């Protein structure tokens, strides 16, 4: 059975890896393991040892504490179904990246449209 802490740490690894644009294979090579092990860490199937977490933090250029941020917070249930930490959601991250790739004047208009649509819902 997966321990909630292992799942949380795995999600934070995946989140950071994705944010820096690194593949599982690239992270595995930095750390000196196979990418399948990274997959197991990211899903919480396998626990990450302290020394391995240190190496992963170094490869992803974050302090080890990064992987434990938000662990004390309970997930709040929102009527919108939105997760508490929206930036851990891959779809939300892709949306944010796409949004900032739009020229500023068009981005501002898109933002206003989204605001109007969300008010109407």
PASE-936003 format. One record per residue: x, y, z of N, C-alpha, C in turn; residue in three letters. Coordinates in steps of 0.02 Angstrom, whole numbers, plus 50000, padded with zeros to 5 digits. Each point is the difference from the previous one (the first is absolute). Layout:
BEGIN
{n.X:X	n.Y:Y	n.Z:Z	ca.X:X	ca.Y:Y	ca.Z:Z	c.X:X	c.Y:Y	c.Z:Z	aa:ALA};
...
This chain:
BEGIN
{n.X:50042	n.Y:49941	n.Z:50000	ca.X:49958	ca.Y:50059	ca.Z:50000	c.X:50044	c.Y:50062	c.Z:50000	aa:UNK};
{n.X:49981	n.Y:50049	n.Z:49960	ca.X:50039	ca.Y:50062	ca.Z:49995	c.X:49990	c.Y:50042	c.Z:50062	aa:UNK};
{n.X:50054	n.Y:50027	n.Z:50025	ca.X:49996	ca.Y:50046	ca.Z:50057	c.X:49988	c.Y:50070	c.Z:49972	aa:UNK};
{n.X:49956	n.Y:50040	n.Z:50031	ca.X:49985	ca.Y:50067	ca.Z:49974	c.X:50061	c.Y:50045	c.Z:49993	aa:UNK};
{n.X:50049	n.Y:49992	n.Z:50044	ca.X:50060	ca.Y:50042	ca.Z:49995	c.X:50039	c.Y:49981	c.Z:49937	aa:UNK};
{n.X:50005	n.Y:49935	n.Z:49985	ca.X:50036	ca.Y:49978	ca.Z:49940	c.X:49965	c.Y:50026	c.Z:49937	aa:UNK};
{n.X:49934	n.Y:49999	n.Z:50001	ca.X:49961	ca.Y:50026	ca.Z:49943	c.X:50012	c.Y:50075	c.Z:49992	aa:UNK};
{n.X:49998	n.Y:50036	n.Z:50055	ca.X:50011	ca.Y:50073	ca.Z:49998	c.X:50069	c.Y:50016	c.Z:49973	aa:UNK};
{n.X:50051	n.Y:49968	n.Z:50026	ca.X:50069	ca.Y:50012	ca.Z:49977	c.X:50006	c.Y:49983	c.Z:49926	aa:UNK};
{n.X:49970	n.Y:49945	n.Z:49980	ca.X:50002	ca.Y:49981	ca.Z:49929	c.X:49968	c.Y:50051	c.Z:49955	aa:UNK};
{n.X:49943	n.Y:50027	n.Z:50022	ca.X:49966	ca.Y:50051	ca.Z:49960	c.X:50043	c.Y:50063	c.Z:49995	aa:UNK};
{n.X:50034	n.Y:50017	n.Z:50055	ca.X:50043	ca.Y:50059	ca.Z:49999	c.X:50061	c.Y:49990	c.Z:49954	aa:UNK};
{n.X:50026	n.Y:49938	n.Z:49998	ca.X:50055	ca.Y:49985	ca.Z:49954	c.X:49976	c.Y:50009	c.Z:49929	aa:UNK};
{n.X:49943	n.Y:49970	n.Z:49983	ca.X:49972	ca.Y:50005	ca.Z:49933	c.X:49986	c.Y:50073	c.Z:49981	aa:UNK};
{n.X:49971	n.Y:50037	n.Z:50047	ca.X:49984	ca.Y:50070	ca.Z:49989	c.X:50063	c.Y:50041	c.Z:49983	aa:UNK};
{n.X:50051	n.Y:49993	n.Z:50040	ca.X:50061	ca.Y:50038	ca.Z:49989	c.X:50035	c.Y:49978	c.Z:49935	aa:UNK};
{n.X:50002	n.Y:49935	n.Z:49988	ca.X:50031	ca.Y:49974	ca.Z:49939	c.X:49965	c.Y:50028	c.Z:49939	aa:UNK};
{n.X:49935	n.Y:50002	n.Z:50003	ca.X:49960	ca.Y:50025	ca.Z:49945	c.X:50011	c.Y:50075	c.Z:49991	aa:UNK};
{n.X:50004	n.Y:50037	n.Z:50056	ca.X:50009	ca.Y:50072	ca.Z:49997	c.X:50067	c.Y:50020	c.Z:49968	aa:UNK};
{n.X:50051	n.Y:49960	n.Z:50011	ca.X:50065	ca.Y:50016	ca.Z:49970	c.X:50009	c.Y:49969	c.Z:49931	aa:UNK};
{n.X:49949	n.Y:49963	n.Z:49977	ca.X:50002	ca.Y:49971	ca.Z:49934	c.X:50046	c.Y:49940	c.Z:49993	aa:UNK};
{n.X:50006	n.Y:49962	n.Z:50054	ca.X:50044	ca.Y:49942	ca.Z:50000	c.X:49958	c.Y:49936	c.Z:49993	aa:UNK};
{n.X:50025	n.Y:49953	n.Z:49961	ca.X:49965	ca.Y:49936	ca.Z:49994	c.X:50020	c.Y:49954	c.Z:50058	aa:UNK};
{n.X:49962	n.Y:49947	n.Z:50008	ca.X:50018	ca.Y:49950	ca.Z:50051	c.X:50068	c.Y:49970	c.Z:49984	aa:UNK};
{n.X:50014	n.Y:49989	n.Z:49936	ca.X:50064	ca.Y:49973	ca.Z:49980	c.X:50058	c.Y:50047	c.Z:50018	aa:UNK};
{n.X:49991	n.Y:50064	n.Z:49988	ca.X:50053	ca.Y:50048	ca.Z:50016	c.X:50012	c.Y:50004	c.Z:50075	aa:UNK};
{n.X:49946	n.Y:50000	n.Z:50039	ca.X:50008	ca.Y:50002	ca.Z:50073	c.X:50036	c.Y:49936	c.Z:50023	aa:UNK};
{n.X:49979	n.Y:49944	n.Z:49974	ca.X:50031	ca.Y:49936	ca.Z:50019	c.X:50075	c.Y:50001	c.Z:49985	aa:UNK};
{n.X:50019	n.Y:50027	n.Z:49943	ca.X:50071	ca.Y:50003	ca.Z:49982	c.X:50038	c.Y:50046	c.Z:50047	aa:UNK};
{n.X:49970	n.Y:50056	n.Z:50020	ca.X:50032	ca.Y:50045	ca.Z:50048	c.X:50012	c.Y:49965	c.Z:50067	aa:UNK};
{n.X:49953	n.Y:49958	n.Z:50019	ca.X:50002	ca.Y:49968	ca.Z:50066	c.X:50038	c.Y:49934	c.Z:49997	aa:UNK};
{n.X:50006	n.Y:49971	n.Z:49940	ca.X:50036	ca.Y:49937	ca.Z:49993	c.X:49957	c.Y:49938	c.Z:50012	aa:UNK};
{n.X:49936	n.Y:50004	n.Z:49980	ca.X:49955	ca.Y:49943	ca.Z:50006	c.X:49961	c.Y:49993	c.Z:49935	aa:UNK};
{n.X:49957	n.Y:49950	n.Z:49996	ca.X:49959	ca.Y:49989	ca.Z:49940	c.X:49936	c.Y:50042	c.Z:50005	aa:UNK};
{n.X:49973	n.Y:50019	n.Z:49942	ca.X:49941	ca.Y:50043	ca.Z:50000	c.X:49940	c.Y:49966	c.Z:50032	aa:UNK};
{n.X:49998	n.Y:49932	n.Z:49999	ca.X:49945	ca.Y:49965	ca.Z:50031	c.X:49997	c.Y:50014	c.Z:50075	aa:UNK};
{n.X:50058	n.Y:50010	n.Z:50030	ca.X:50003	ca.Y:50015	ca.Z:50071	c.X:49970	c.Y:50070	c.Z:50013	aa:UNK};
{n.X:50014	n.Y:50047	n.Z:49955	ca.X:49970	ca.Y:50066	ca.Z:50006	c.X:49924	c.Y:49995	c.Z:49995	aa:UNK};
{n.X:49976	n.Y:49958	n.Z:49954	ca.X:49928	ca.Y:49989	ca.Z:49994	c.X:49970	c.Y:49975	c.Z:50066	aa:UNK};
{n.X:50034	n.Y:49953	n.Z:50031	ca.X:49975	ca.Y:49973	ca.Z:50063	c.X:50002	c.Y:50051	c.Z:50056	aa:UNK};
{n.X:50051	n.Y:50042	n.Z:50001	ca.X:50002	ca.Y:50054	ca.Z:50050	c.X:49942	c.Y:50048	c.Z:49989	aa:UNK};
{n.X:49989	n.Y:50020	n.Z:49937	ca.X:49950	ca.Y:50050	ca.Z:49985	c.X:49929	c.Y:49976	c.Z:50015	aa:UNK};
{n.X:49988	n.Y:49936	n.Z:49997	ca.X:49933	ca.Y:49974	ca.Z:50016	c.X:49993	c.Y:49982	c.Z:50074	aa:UNK};
{n.X:50055	n.Y:50002	n.Z:50036	ca.X:49998	ca.Y:49982	ca.Z:50071	c.X:50003	c.Y:49925	c.Z:50011	aa:UNK};
{n.X:50012	n.Y:49962	n.Z:49948	ca.X:50006	ca.Y:49927	ca.Z:50007	c.X:50062	c.Y:49982	c.Z:50039	aa:UNK};
{n.X:50053	n.Y:50036	n.Z:49990	ca.X:50063	ca.Y:49989	ca.Z:50037	c.X:50017	c.Y:50062	c.Z:50040	aa:UNK};
{n.X:50026	n.Y:49988	n.Z:50059	ca.X:50024	ca.Y:50056	ca.Z:50041	c.X:50067	c.Y:50024	c.Z:49975	aa:UNK};
{n.X:50011	n.Y:50065	n.Z:50008	ca.X:50064	ca.Y:50029	ca.Z:49981	c.X:50043	c.Y:50005	c.Z:50063	aa:UNK};
{n.X:50059	n.Y:49970	n.Z:49997	ca.X:50044	ca.Y:50004	ca.Z:50058	c.X:50025	c.Y:50072	c.Z:50007	aa:UNK};
{n.X:50026	n.Y:50016	n.Z:50059	ca.X:50024	ca.Y:50068	ca.Z:50013	c.X:50056	c.Y:50019	c.Z:49952	aa:UNK};
{n.X:50047	n.Y:49955	n.Z:49990	ca.X:50056	ca.Y:50016	ca.Z:49955	c.X:49977	c.Y:50007	c.Z:49928	aa:UNK};
{n.X:49952	n.Y:49960	n.Z:49978	ca.X:49974	ca.Y:50006	ca.Z:49932	c.X:49960	c.Y:50065	c.Z:49992	aa:UNK};
{n.X:49962	n.Y:50018	n.Z:50052	ca.X:49963	ca.Y:50062	ca.Z:49997	c.X:50048	c.Y:50060	c.Z:49996	aa:UNK};
{n.X:50055	n.Y:49994	n.Z:50035	ca.X:50052	ca.Y:50052	ca.Z:49997	c.X:50026	c.Y:50008	c.Z:49929	aa:UNK};
{n.X:50013	n.Y:49943	n.Z:49967	ca.X:50024	ca.Y:50001	ca.Z:49930	c.X:49948	c.Y:50029	c.Z:49953	aa:UNK};
{n.X:49937	n.Y:49981	n.Z:50011	ca.X:49946	ca.Y:50025	ca.Z:49957	c.X:49992	c.Y:50075	c.Z:50010	aa:UNK};
{n.X:50003	n.Y:50023	n.Z:50061	ca.X:49995	ca.Y:50071	ca.Z:50015	c.X:50057	c.Y:50038	c.Z:49965	aa:UNK};
{n.X:50060	n.Y:49972	n.Z:50002	ca.X:50057	ca.Y:50031	ca.Z:49967	c.X:49988	c.Y:50003	c.Z:49924	aa:UNK};
{n.X:49977	n.Y:49946	n.Z:49970	ca.X:49988	ca.Y:49998	ca.Z:49928	c.X:49945	c.Y:50049	c.Z:49980	aa:UNK};
{n.X:49950	n.Y:50009	n.Z:50043	ca.X:49944	ca.Y:50044	ca.Z:49984	c.X:50010	c.Y:50071	c.Z:50027	aa:UNK};
{n.X:50057	n.Y:50011	n.Z:50032	ca.X:50020	ca.Y:50066	ca.Z:50025	c.X:49949	c.Y:50030	c.Z:50048	aa:UNK};
{n.X:49980	n.Y:49960	n.Z:50049	ca.X:49956	ca.Y:50023	ca.Z:50055	c.X:50027	c.Y:49972	c.Z:50065	aa:UNK};
{n.X:49983	n.Y:50031	n.Z:50056	ca.X:50018	ca.Y:49971	ca.Z:50065	c.X:49958	c.Y:49938	c.Z:50013	aa:UNK};
{n.X:50024	n.Y:49955	n.Z:50039	ca.X:49963	ca.Y:49939	ca.Z:50017	c.X:49932	c.Y:50017	c.Z:50029	aa:UNK};
{n.X:49996	n.Y:50054	n.Z:50037	ca.X:49937	ca.Y:50020	ca.Z:50032	c.X:49945	c.Y:50013	c.Z:49949	aa:UNK};
{n.X:50018	n.Y:50015	n.Z:49938	ca.X:49951	ca.Y:50013	ca.Z:49947	c.X:49951	c.Y:49941	c.Z:49994	aa:UNK};
{n.X:50025	n.Y:49940	n.Z:50007	ca.X:49959	ca.Y:49941	ca.Z:49990	c.X:49949	c.Y:49988	c.Z:50055	aa:UNK};
{n.X:50009	n.Y:50035	n.Z:50056	ca.X:49954	ca.Y:49993	ca.Z:50056	c.X:49953	c.Y:50059	c.Z:50008	aa:UNK};
{n.X:50008	n.Y:50051	n.Z:49959	ca.X:49957	ca.Y:50059	ca.Z:50005	c.X:49928	c.Y:49980	c.Z:49988	aa:UNK};
{n.X:49956	n.Y:50026	n.Z:50043	ca.X:49929	ca.Y:49987	ca.Z:49993	c.X:49976	c.Y:49935	c.Z:50029	aa:UNK};
{n.X:50044	n.Y:49963	n.Z:50031	ca.X:49981	ca.Y:49934	ca.Z:50026	c.X:49953	c.Y:50005	c.Z:50060	aa:UNK};
{n.X:50004	n.Y:50054	n.Z:50037	ca.X:49957	ca.Y:50009	ca.Z:50059	c.X:49929	c.Y:50022	c.Z:49981	aa:UNK};
{n.X:49992	n.Y:50025	n.Z:49941	ca.X:49935	ca.Y:50026	ca.Z:49980	c.X:49955	c.Y:49943	c.Z:49977	aa:UNK};
{n.X:49940	n.Y:50000	n.Z:50024	ca.X:49950	ca.Y:49952	ca.Z:49977	c.X:49969	c.Y:50025	c.Z:49936	aa:UNK};
{n.X:49985	n.Y:49955	n.Z:49955	ca.X:49966	ca.Y:50020	ca.Z:49939	c.X:49931	c.Y:50027	c.Z:50017	aa:UNK};
{n.X:49987	n.Y:50060	n.Z:49976	ca.X:49934	ca.Y:50029	ca.Z:50011	c.X:49956	c.Y:49981	c.Z:49941	aa:UNK};
{n.X:49938	n.Y:49984	n.Z:50017	ca.X:49953	ca.Y:49984	ca.Z:49947	c.X:49969	c.Y:50064	c.Z:49975	aa:UNK};
{n.X:50006	n.Y:50011	n.Z:49937	ca.X:49972	ca.Y:50059	ca.Z:49969	c.X:49941	c.Y:49978	c.Z:49958	aa:UNK};
{n.X:49949	n.Y:50042	n.Z:49998	ca.X:49943	ca.Y:49984	ca.Z:49958	c.X:50020	c.Y:49999	c.Z:49927	aa:UNK};
{n.X:50054	n.Y:50034	n.Z:49982	ca.X:50023	ca.Y:50001	ca.Z:49930	c.X:50041	c.Y:49938	c.Z:49984	aa:UNK};
{n.X:50019	n.Y:49961	n.Z:50050	ca.X:50042	ca.Y:49942	ca.Z:49989	c.X:50073	c.Y:50018	c.Z:49989	aa:UNK};
{n.X:50018	n.Y:50062	n.Z:50015	ca.X:50068	ca.Y:50023	ca.Z:49989	c.X:50045	c.Y:49977	c.Z:50057	aa:UNK};
{n.X:50058	n.Y:49971	n.Z:49985	ca.X:50046	ca.Y:49979	ca.Z:50053	c.X:50027	c.Y:50059	c.Z:50039	aa:UNK};
{n.X:50019	n.Y:49988	n.Z:50062	ca.X:50026	ca.Y:50054	ca.Z:50043	c.X:50063	c.Y:50030	c.Z:49970	aa:UNK};
{n.X:50046	n.Y:49959	n.Z:49977	ca.X:50061	ca.Y:50024	ca.Z:49969	c.X:49994	c.Y:49990	c.Z:49925	aa:UNK};
{n.X:49973	n.Y:50049	n.Z:49967	ca.X:49984	ca.Y:49995	ca.Z:49929	c.X:50061	c.Y:49987	c.Z:49957	aa:UNK};
{n.X:50059	n.Y:50023	n.Z:50022	ca.X:50059	ca.Y:49991	ca.Z:49958	c.X:50030	c.Y:49930	c.Z:50005	aa:UNK};
{n.X:49968	n.Y:49955	n.Z:50036	ca.X:50022	ca.Y:49931	ca.Z:49998	c.X:49963	c.Y:49961	c.Z:49946	aa:UNK};
{n.X:49951	n.Y:50033	n.Z:49969	ca.X:49959	ca.Y:49969	ca.Z:49948	c.X:50033	c.Y:50012	c.Z:49932	aa:UNK};
{n.X:50015	n.Y:49946	n.Z:49963	ca.X:50036	ca.Y:50006	ca.Z:49937	c.X:49960	c.Y:50042	c.Z:49949	aa:UNK};
{n.X:49936	n.Y:49991	n.Z:49998	ca.X:49958	ca.Y:50038	ca.Z:49953	c.X:50003	c.Y:50075	c.Z:50016	aa:UNK};
{n.X:49998	n.Y:50016	n.Z:50064	ca.X:50003	ca.Y:50071	ca.Z:50020	c.X:50068	c.Y:50030	c.Z:49982	aa:UNK};
{n.X:50053	n.Y:49961	n.Z:50009	ca.X:50067	ca.Y:50025	ca.Z:49982	c.X:50006	c.Y:50012	c.Z:49925	aa:UNK};
{n.X:49972	n.Y:49954	n.Z:49961	ca.X:50001	ca.Y:50010	ca.Z:49927	c.X:49961	c.Y:50062	c.Z:49981	aa:UNK};
{n.X:49944	n.Y:50011	n.Z:50033	ca.X:49959	ca.Y:50058	ca.Z:49986	c.X:50038	c.Y:50065	c.Z:50016	aa:UNK};
{n.X:50034	n.Y:50001	n.Z:50057	ca.X:50039	ca.Y:50059	ca.Z:50020	c.X:50057	c.Y:50012	c.Z:49950	aa:UNK};
{n.X:50034	n.Y:49948	n.Z:49980	ca.X:50054	ca.Y:50008	ca.Z:49951	c.X:49973	c.Y:50027	c.Z:49934	aa:UNK};
{n.X:49945	n.Y:49973	n.Z:49977	ca.X:49970	ca.Y:50022	ca.Z:49938	c.X:49977	c.Y:50073	c.Z:50006	aa:UNK};
{n.X:49971	n.Y:50016	n.Z:50056	ca.X:49975	ca.Y:50068	ca.Z:50012	c.X:50056	c.Y:50051	c.Z:49994	aa:UNK};
{n.X:50057	n.Y:49986	n.Z:50030	ca.X:50055	ca.Y:50048	ca.Z:49998	c.X:50037	c.Y:50000	c.Z:49933	aa:UNK};
{n.X:49984	n.Y:49952	n.Z:49957	ca.X:50030	ca.Y:50000	ca.Z:49933	c.X:49961	c.Y:50046	c.Z:49953	aa:UNK};
{n.X:49941	n.Y:50022	n.Z:50021	ca.X:49958	ca.Y:50044	ca.Z:49960	c.X:50026	c.Y:50072	c.Z:50008	aa:UNK};
{n.X:50001	n.Y:50038	n.Z:49946	ca.X:50021	ca.Y:50071	ca.Z:50005	c.X:49958	c.Y:50037	c.Z:50053	aa:UNK};
{n.X:50031	n.Y:50047	n.Z:50034	ca.X:49970	ca.Y:50032	ca.Z:50058	c.X:49932	c.Y:50031	c.Z:49987	aa:UNK};
{n.X:49992	n.Y:50036	n.Z:49944	ca.X:49936	ca.Y:50032	ca.Z:49987	c.X:49944	c.Y:49949	c.Z:49990	aa:UNK};
{n.X:50014	n.Y:49945	n.Z:49966	ca.X:49951	ca.Y:49947	ca.Z:49991	c.X:49988	c.Y:49962	c.Z:50066	aa:UNK};
{n.X:50053	n.Y:49992	n.Z:50038	ca.X:49994	ca.Y:49966	ca.Z:50065	c.X:49953	c.Y:50038	c.Z:50046	aa:UNK};
{n.X:50006	n.Y:50066	n.Z:50001	ca.X:49956	ca.Y:50041	ca.Z:50042	c.X:49928	c.Y:49991	c.Z:49980	aa:UNK};
{n.X:49985	n.Y:49998	n.Z:49935	ca.X:49931	ca.Y:49990	ca.Z:49976	c.X:49975	c.Y:49930	c.Z:50018	aa:UNK};
{n.X:50044	n.Y:49951	n.Z:49995	ca.X:49981	ca.Y:49932	ca.Z:50019	c.X:49984	c.Y:49996	c.Z:50075	aa:UNK};
{n.X:50040	n.Y:50034	n.Z:50039	ca.X:49990	ca.Y:50002	ca.Z:50073	c.X:49931	c.Y:50030	c.Z:50016	aa:UNK};
{n.X:49984	n.Y:50056	n.Z:49967	ca.X:49935	ca.Y:50032	ca.Z:50012	c.X:49942	c.Y:49954	c.Z:49978	aa:UNK};
{n.X:50009	n.Y:49965	n.Z:49945	ca.X:49949	ca.Y:49952	ca.Z:49977	c.X:49990	c.Y:49945	c.Z:50052	aa:UNK};
{n.X:50055	n.Y:49973	n.Z:50025	ca.X:49995	ca.Y:49946	ca.Z:50051	c.X:49966	c.Y:50026	c.Z:50062	aa:UNK};
{n.X:50015	n.Y:50061	n.Z:50021	ca.X:49967	ca.Y:50029	ca.Z:50059	c.X:49925	c.Y:50006	c.Z:49990	aa:UNK};
{n.X:49979	n.Y:50024	n.Z:49941	ca.X:49929	ca.Y:50007	ca.Z:49985	c.X:49966	c.Y:49931	c.Z:49999	aa:UNK};
{n.X:50031	n.Y:49951	n.Z:49968	ca.X:49971	ca.Y:49934	ca.Z:49997	c.X:49994	c.Y:49968	c.Z:50069	aa:UNK};
{n.X:50050	n.Y:50010	n.Z:50043	ca.X:49996	ca.Y:49970	ca.Z:50067	c.X:49947	c.Y:50034	c.Z:50043	aa:UNK};
{n.X:49989	n.Y:50064	n.Z:49989	ca.X:49947	ca.Y:50035	ca.Z:50036	c.X:49931	c.Y:49977	c.Z:49978	aa:UNK};
{n.X:49994	n.Y:49981	n.Z:49937	ca.X:49936	ca.Y:49977	ca.Z:49973	c.X:49983	c.Y:49929	c.Z:50021	aa:UNK};
{n.X:50049	n.Y:49963	n.Z:50021	ca.X:49988	ca.Y:49929	ca.Z:50018	c.X:49965	c.Y:49992	c.Z:50066	aa:UNK};
